[in-house]
């Protein structure tokens, strides 16, 4: 019996030893690891909560970032790349405003003339006999037979003979001579009359200047009366051009400004003229005013009723300017998004002047050298407004947070 008990004890001791060892290996270590892991995880969650609750004002108090005004947002570099943020600079630029419009050529009104006789009669010879012909100054146009002219010449010759016989030049000669001059008889024709002593039955009309015949109302054998229009001539060595300028561009237009034009049928050739008149009223339908330009036309390439593309270049000098893409125009205000560094962006209200090509003249709100967003600025502005709206609602924990993600 004792022997049996000893054998039972011998077999039980290893089982008890194995059970105790397993208990020490299974329970004791797990109880030591669990508090450490829980502590680390808790520390991690606490850090995230602290970061989520970190407002811009808190950052300023801690001195961890530059001073950023309320309304600014922070965007990580990764997100900036994702939404396509691009930048430009506020800088001093030499600007030239170019006004573009379309113009139509017309005659220079000062270079139009109507030719009409000061004496009645009948047209005998017609030298300029078709419309469009170019005539030079002093060139013969036509001859008129006039009984009145014959009588006036006879009176002048009689007065000359009488004065010669008396040995003096009396007032009758001067009176007869003035009468001939009033009928546009030249000094040369009067001298020829004195030398020949014979009356000419016709009067020759000469062109007063060079130009093209726009209208011809004279026909051979036609009876004409004093003051009747026989020809209308136009000198095209200088032409006018009329262009419509929008109401908001008128303050930039000045008399004497140079204008350049190009025509599709003269590729590569530029013609230059100047502003000579600004009409004092607007077209109520188009809100434009007419501006008249004067262009030299020595070779006759510019013809009335032609159309041309007009450019007026106006130097504005050196101005503070911002890229056009940096401006958000809401209709009520104009806003630019400034890069404040460290991923912070600030919407700022600006005051702008004239738009020149791809730039705006800055009148207020921006300084030289500041960096502005030129692409994706609408997204940043929307995010800033959302933040301000949430902050205005007083919702805790939602006036900050996910903007840097």
C-alpha positions as CSV (number, residue, x, y, z in Angstrom):
1,X,0.0,0.0,0.0
2,X,2.8,2.4,0.9
3,X,4.5,1.5,-2.2
4,X,1.5,2.4,-4.3
5,X,1.2,5.8,-2.6
6,X,4.9,6.6,-3.4
7,X,4.4,5.7,-7.0
8,X,1.4,8.0,-7.2
9,X,3.3,10.9,-5.7
10,X,6.2,10.4,-8.1
11,X,3.8,10.6,-11.1
12,X,1.9,13.7,-9.8
13,X,4.9,15.9,-9.0
14,X,5.9,16.5,-12.7
15,X,2.3,17.3,-13.5
16,X,2.1,19.9,-10.8
17,X,5.5,21.4,-11.7
18,X,4.4,21.7,-15.4
19,X,1.1,23.4,-14.5
20,X,2.8,26.1,-12.3
21,X,5.4,26.9,-15.0
22,X,2.7,27.3,-17.7
23,X,0.8,29.6,-15.3
24,X,3.8,31.8,-14.8
25,X,4.5,32.0,-18.6
26,X,0.9,32.6,-19.6
27,X,-0.5,35.0,-17.1
28,X,2.2,37.1,-15.6
29,X,3.8,38.5,-18.8
30,X,0.4,39.4,-20.4
31,X,-0.5,41.3,-17.3
32,X,2.7,43.3,-17.6
33,X,2.4,44.2,-21.3
34,X,-1.3,45.2,-21.4
35,X,-0.9,48.5,-19.3
36,X,2.1,49.6,-21.4
37,X,0.2,49.2,-24.8
38,X,-2.9,50.9,-23.5
39,X,-0.8,53.8,-22.2
40,X,1.0,54.3,-25.6
41,X,-2.3,54.2,-27.5
42,X,-3.9,56.6,-25.1
43,X,-0.9,59.0,-25.5
44,X,-1.4,58.8,-29.3
45,X,-5.1,59.6,-29.1
46,X,-4.4,62.4,-26.7
47,X,-1.8,63.9,-29.2
48,X,-4.3,63.7,-32.1
49,X,-7.0,65.4,-30.0
50,X,-4.6,68.1,-29.1
51,X,-3.7,68.7,-32.8
52,X,-7.4,68.7,-33.8
53,X,-8.1,71.2,-31.1
54,X,-5.2,73.5,-32.0
55,X,-6.7,76.7,-33.5
56,X,-4.8,79.5,-35.2
57,X,-5.1,81.6,-32.2
58,X,-3.6,78.8,-30.1
59,X,-0.7,78.5,-32.5
60,X,0.0,82.2,-32.2
61,X,0.0,82.0,-28.4
62,X,2.3,79.0,-28.4
63,X,4.7,80.9,-30.8
64,X,4.9,77.9,-33.1
65,X,3.9,79.9,-36.3
66,X,3.8,83.4,-37.7
67,X,1.0,85.7,-37.0
68,X,-2.0,84.8,-39.2
69,X,-5.2,86.8,-39.2
70,X,-8.6,85.2,-38.7
71,X,-10.1,83.7,-41.8
72,X,-6.9,82.2,-43.1
73,X,-6.7,78.5,-43.8
74,X,-3.8,76.0,-43.7
75,X,-3.4,73.6,-46.6
76,X,-0.7,70.9,-46.7
77,X,1.7,70.7,-49.6
78,X,0.2,67.4,-50.8
79,X,-3.3,68.9,-51.0
80,X,-1.9,72.1,-52.7
81,X,-0.5,69.8,-55.4
82,X,-3.7,67.9,-55.6
83,X,-5.9,70.9,-56.2
84,X,-3.4,72.6,-58.5
85,X,-2.4,75.7,-56.5
86,X,-0.2,78.1,-58.5
87,X,1.4,81.4,-57.5
88,X,2.2,84.8,-58.8
89,X,3.7,88.0,-57.5
90,X,2.6,91.6,-56.8
91,X,5.2,93.7,-58.6
92,X,5.9,97.0,-60.3
93,X,5.4,96.7,-64.1
94,X,5.7,99.0,-67.0
95,X,2.2,98.8,-68.5
96,X,0.8,99.8,-71.9
97,X,-3.0,99.8,-72.3
98,X,-4.0,98.8,-75.8
99,X,-7.5,99.6,-77.0
100,X,-8.6,97.6,-80.0
101,X,-11.6,98.4,-82.2
102,X,-12.7,98.4,-85.9
103,X,-12.8,101.5,-88.0
104,X,-14.2,102.7,-91.3
105,X,-12.4,105.1,-93.7
106,X,-14.1,108.1,-95.1
107,X,-13.2,111.3,-97.0
108,X,-11.5,114.2,-95.3
109,X,-14.3,116.8,-95.4
110,X,-11.7,119.6,-95.6
111,X,-10.4,118.1,-98.9
112,X,-13.8,118.0,-100.8
113,X,-14.6,120.7,-103.3
114,X,-17.5,121.4,-105.6
115,X,-16.7,123.2,-108.8
116,X,-19.3,125.5,-110.2
117,X,-19.2,128.5,-112.6
118,X,-19.8,132.1,-111.6
119,X,-21.1,132.9,-115.1
120,X,-24.0,131.4,-117.1
121,X,-23.6,130.0,-120.6
122,X,-23.2,126.7,-122.6
123,X,-20.6,124.0,-122.2
124,X,-18.6,123.8,-125.4
125,X,-15.6,121.6,-124.6
126,X,-15.5,118.9,-121.9
127,X,-12.0,117.8,-120.9
128,X,-12.8,115.8,-117.8
129,X,-15.6,113.6,-119.1
130,X,-16.0,110.6,-116.6
131,X,-16.4,110.0,-112.9
132,X,-13.4,108.7,-111.0
133,X,-10.8,110.5,-113.2
134,X,-7.8,111.9,-111.4
135,X,-7.1,115.6,-112.2
136,X,-4.2,117.7,-111.2
137,X,-4.3,121.2,-109.8
138,X,-4.6,123.7,-112.7
139,X,-5.8,121.1,-115.2
140,X,-8.6,122.2,-117.6
141,X,-12.0,120.8,-116.8
142,X,-14.3,122.5,-119.5
143,X,-15.0,125.6,-121.5
144,X,-18.1,127.7,-121.3
145,X,-19.5,130.0,-124.0
146,X,-21.1,133.1,-122.4
147,X,-22.5,136.2,-124.0
148,X,-22.0,138.0,-120.7
149,X,-18.3,137.1,-120.8
150,X,-18.0,138.4,-124.4
151,X,-19.5,141.7,-123.3
152,X,-17.3,142.0,-120.3
153,X,-14.2,141.5,-122.4
154,X,-15.3,144.0,-125.0
155,X,-15.8,146.6,-122.2
156,X,-12.4,145.9,-120.9
157,X,-10.7,146.3,-124.3
158,X,-12.6,149.6,-125.0
159,X,-11.6,150.9,-121.6
160,X,-7.9,150.1,-122.3
161,X,-8.0,151.8,-125.7
162,X,-9.7,154.9,-124.2
163,X,-7.1,155.1,-121.4
164,X,-4.2,154.7,-123.9
165,X,-5.6,157.5,-126.0
166,X,-5.9,159.8,-123.0
167,X,-2.5,158.7,-121.7
168,X,-3.8,157.6,-118.3
169,X,-5.2,154.5,-116.7
170,X,-8.6,155.6,-115.5
171,X,-11.1,153.9,-113.1
172,X,-13.1,152.4,-116.0
173,X,-10.2,150.0,-116.8
174,X,-9.9,148.9,-113.1
175,X,-13.7,148.4,-112.9
176,X,-13.8,146.3,-116.0
177,X,-10.8,144.3,-114.8
178,X,-12.4,143.6,-111.4
179,X,-15.5,142.3,-113.2
180,X,-13.4,139.8,-115.1
181,X,-11.6,138.7,-112.0
182,X,-14.9,138.1,-110.2
183,X,-15.7,135.6,-112.9
184,X,-12.6,133.6,-112.1
185,X,-10.7,134.8,-115.1
186,X,-7.0,134.6,-114.2
187,X,-4.4,137.2,-114.5
188,X,-2.8,135.2,-117.3
189,X,-6.0,135.2,-119.3
190,X,-6.5,138.9,-118.8
191,X,-2.9,139.6,-119.9
192,X,-3.4,137.4,-123.0
193,X,-6.6,139.4,-123.8
194,X,-4.6,142.7,-123.5
195,X,-1.8,141.4,-125.8
196,X,-4.1,139.9,-128.5
197,X,-6.7,142.6,-128.4
198,X,-9.3,140.1,-129.4
199,X,-12.3,138.9,-127.4
200,X,-12.4,135.2,-126.4
201,X,-15.9,133.8,-126.6
202,X,-15.4,131.0,-124.0
203,X,-14.2,130.8,-120.4
204,X,-12.0,127.8,-119.4
205,X,-12.6,126.4,-115.9
206,X,-9.5,124.9,-114.2
207,X,-9.2,122.5,-111.2
208,X,-8.5,124.3,-108.0
209,X,-6.5,121.3,-106.6
210,X,-5.5,117.7,-107.3
211,X,-8.1,115.0,-106.6
212,X,-10.5,112.4,-107.9
213,X,-13.8,113.2,-109.6
214,X,-16.5,111.9,-107.2
215,X,-19.4,113.3,-109.2
216,X,-19.7,114.8,-112.7
217,X,-22.8,116.7,-113.5
218,X,-21.4,118.5,-116.6
219,X,-22.3,117.4,-120.2
220,X,-21.2,118.9,-123.5
221,X,-23.7,121.4,-124.9
222,X,-25.5,121.7,-121.5
223,X,-26.8,125.1,-120.5
224,X,-25.4,126.1,-117.1
225,X,-26.4,128.8,-114.7
226,X,-24.2,130.7,-112.2
227,X,-23.6,128.5,-109.1
228,X,-24.6,125.2,-110.7
229,X,-22.5,122.3,-109.4
230,X,-20.6,120.7,-112.3
231,X,-18.0,118.6,-110.5
232,X,-17.3,117.2,-107.0
233,X,-13.6,116.4,-106.4
234,X,-11.9,114.7,-103.4
235,X,-8.3,114.9,-102.4
236,X,-7.4,111.4,-101.0
237,X,-3.8,112.3,-99.9
238,X,-5.3,112.4,-96.4
239,X,-8.3,110.3,-95.2
240,X,-10.3,110.1,-92.1
241,X,-11.2,107.0,-90.1
242,X,-14.1,106.6,-87.7
243,X,-14.0,104.1,-84.8
244,X,-16.4,103.4,-81.9
245,X,-14.8,103.5,-78.5
246,X,-16.6,102.0,-75.4
247,X,-17.7,104.3,-72.7
248,X,-15.3,103.0,-70.0
249,X,-12.3,103.4,-72.4
250,X,-13.1,107.0,-73.3
251,X,-11.1,108.6,-70.4
252,X,-7.9,107.1,-71.8
253,X,-8.4,108.8,-75.3
254,X,-6.6,112.1,-75.9
255,X,-6.3,114.3,-79.0
256,X,-3.1,113.7,-80.8
257,X,-2.7,110.1,-79.7
258,X,-1.2,107.8,-82.2
259,X,-3.2,104.9,-83.7
260,X,-2.0,102.0,-85.8
261,X,-4.1,100.1,-88.3
262,X,-3.8,96.9,-90.2
263,X,-5.7,95.7,-93.2
264,X,-6.2,92.1,-94.3
265,X,-5.5,92.9,-97.9
266,X,-2.1,94.5,-97.0
267,X,-0.6,91.8,-94.7
268,X,2.3,92.9,-92.6
269,X,1.9,96.6,-93.4
270,X,1.0,99.0,-90.6
271,X,-0.4,102.5,-91.2
272,X,-0.2,105.2,-88.5
273,X,-2.4,108.1,-87.8
274,X,-3.6,110.2,-84.9
275,X,-6.8,111.2,-83.0
276,X,-8.2,114.5,-84.3
277,X,-11.7,114.6,-82.8
278,X,-13.7,112.9,-80.0
279,X,-17.5,113.2,-80.5
280,X,-19.3,114.8,-77.5
281,X,-22.1,112.2,-77.3
282,X,-22.7,108.5,-77.0
283,X,-24.7,106.0,-78.9
284,X,-27.3,104.9,-76.4
285,X,-27.7,101.5,-78.0
286,X,-24.0,100.5,-78.0
287,X,-22.7,102.8,-75.2
288,X,-19.9,103.9,-77.5
289,X,-18.6,107.2,-78.8
290,X,-17.2,107.9,-82.2
291,X,-13.6,109.0,-82.5
292,X,-12.1,110.4,-85.7
293,X,-8.6,109.7,-86.8
294,X,-6.5,111.2,-89.6
295,X,-4.2,109.1,-91.7
296,X,-1.8,110.2,-94.4
297,X,-2.5,108.4,-97.7
298,X,0.3,109.3,-100.1
299,X,0.0,106.2,-102.3
300,X,-3.8,106.0,-102.2
301,X,-4.0,102.6,-100.6
302,X,-6.5,103.7,-98.0
303,X,-9.9,104.1,-99.6
304,X,-13.2,105.4,-98.3
305,X,-15.5,102.7,-96.8
306,X,-12.7,100.3,-96.2
307,X,-12.6,98.6,-92.8
308,X,-9.5,98.3,-90.7
309,X,-8.4,96.9,-87.3
310,X,-7.4,99.8,-85.1
311,X,-5.0,99.7,-82.1
312,X,-4.4,102.6,-79.8
313,X,-1.4,102.1,-77.5
314,X,-1.6,104.2,-74.3
315,X,1.5,104.1,-72.0
316,X,0.5,104.1,-68.4
317,X,4.0,104.2,-66.9
318,X,5.2,101.9,-64.1
319,X,2.4,100.7,-61.9
320,X,1.9,98.1,-59.0
321,X,0.2,95.2,-60.7
322,X,-1.2,91.8,-59.9
323,X,-1.9,88.9,-62.3
324,X,-5.4,88.7,-63.6
325,X,-5.8,85.1,-62.4
326,X,-5.2,86.1,-58.8
327,X,-8.4,88.1,-58.6
328,X,-11.8,86.7,-57.5
329,X,-14.5,89.2,-58.6
330,X,-17.8,88.6,-56.8
331,X,-19.5,91.6,-58.3
332,X,-19.6,93.3,-54.9
333,X,-15.9,93.0,-54.0
334,X,-12.6,91.9,-55.4
335,X,-10.5,89.4,-53.4
336,X,-6.9,88.0,-53.7
337,X,-5.6,85.0,-51.8
338,X,-2.2,85.7,-50.2
339,X,0.4,83.0,-49.4
340,X,1.5,83.7,-45.8
341,X,3.9,80.8,-45.7
342,X,3.9,77.4,-43.8
343,X,0.8,76.4,-45.8
344,X,-1.3,79.4,-44.6
345,X,-3.5,81.3,-47.1
346,X,-5.3,84.6,-46.3
347,X,-8.2,86.1,-48.4
348,X,-7.8,89.8,-48.7
349,X,-10.1,92.5,-50.2
350,X,-8.3,94.6,-52.8
351,X,-9.0,97.8,-54.8
352,X,-8.1,97.6,-58.5
353,X,-7.7,100.0,-61.3
354,X,-7.4,99.5,-65.1
355,X,-7.0,96.0,-66.5
356,X,-4.0,95.8,-68.9
357,X,-3.6,92.6,-70.8
358,X,-3.3,89.9,-68.1
359,X,-2.7,92.3,-65.2
360,X,-4.7,94.6,-63.0
361,X,-3.4,97.9,-61.6
362,X,-3.4,97.7,-57.8
363,X,-4.8,100.8,-56.0
364,X,-5.0,99.3,-52.5
365,X,-4.9,96.1,-50.4
366,X,-1.7,94.6,-51.7
367,X,2.0,95.4,-51.4
368,X,5.0,94.9,-53.7
369,X,6.6,91.5,-53.4
370,X,3.6,89.7,-51.8
371,X,2.8,86.2,-53.2
372,X,-0.7,85.5,-54.4
373,X,-2.5,82.4,-55.6
374,X,-3.3,82.5,-59.3
375,X,-4.9,79.0,-59.7
376,X,-7.4,77.1,-57.4
377,X,-8.0,80.4,-55.5
378,X,-11.7,79.8,-55.7
379,X,-11.4,76.6,-53.7
380,X,-9.3,78.3,-51.0
381,X,-11.7,81.2,-50.8
382,X,-14.6,78.8,-50.4
383,X,-12.8,76.9,-47.7
384,X,-12.1,80.2,-45.9
385,X,-15.7,81.2,-46.0
386,X,-16.8,77.8,-44.8
387,X,-14.5,78.1,-41.8
388,X,-15.8,81.6,-41.0
389,X,-19.4,80.4,-41.3
390,X,-18.8,77.5,-38.9
391,X,-17.0,79.6,-36.5
392,X,-19.8,82.1,-36.5
393,X,-22.3,79.4,-35.6
394,X,-20.3,78.7,-32.4
395,X,-20.0,75.0,-33.0
396,X,-17.2,73.7,-30.7
397,X,-14.5,71.7,-32.4
398,X,-15.5,72.7,-36.0
399,X,-13.8,76.1,-36.4
400,X,-10.5,74.3,-37.2
401,X,-9.3,70.9,-37.9
402,X,-9.3,69.1,-41.3
403,X,-8.1,72.0,-43.4
404,X,-4.5,70.8,-43.3
405,X,-5.3,67.2,-44.3
